[in-house]
Amino acid sequence: MSKLRQSERCALRRFLPIAALVVGVGMASSSHAAGTVVSVELWDKGAQMPMATDLGFPGAGKDMSKASMGIAVSVDTASAGEITFDVYNSSKQKIHDMIIARITDSTRSLPYISSESRVDDGRMPDVLGEVSELEPGKTRDLRLDLKPGKYLLFCNVPGHFVSGMWTIFTVK
């Protein structure tokens, strides 16, 4: 560094902290997250579409092609460990959310509050995290350390769950 001119040393001193900040921010972004990254799309067919009312979990025997909204995942199975859910609300008009809960019996209905048209997530012991009130066109990450098992991803905005807005995610 002794061979550098004074002006070069000053420029280098100003540049190094900025370079370190840029590298640190880049490493903290979800694209560089450790573990598995799962892209999640919260979708709906638009505000003018009538909402189904009988497509809640479990879905055995239900015609899910009638769903007016849903949750699509880039992969439905991942290895145990750190998983980052990169959640995107592709709706043009509706706010959605995504709650993740561990399920032990995929044939059992969730506690549901009919008068509020939503799952009683307060009575579910295995809720692990959520992305709440995600505005249309917005993205948010949820990072969790998951053990092997089955998990339910669902939207709990009133009416959305029974309109088909849920999916099963498996961790091995």
Protein Blocks (a to p, Z undefined) as FASTA:
>chain_A
ZZpcfklmmmmmmmmmmmmmmmmmmmmpmklcghjddddddddebjklccdfklcccfeh
iafklpcbdcddfbfcdcedjdddddddfbfkbccdddddddfblkbccdddfknopacf
klpmkbgbdcehiaehiacdddddddedddddddfbehklmnopacddddZZ
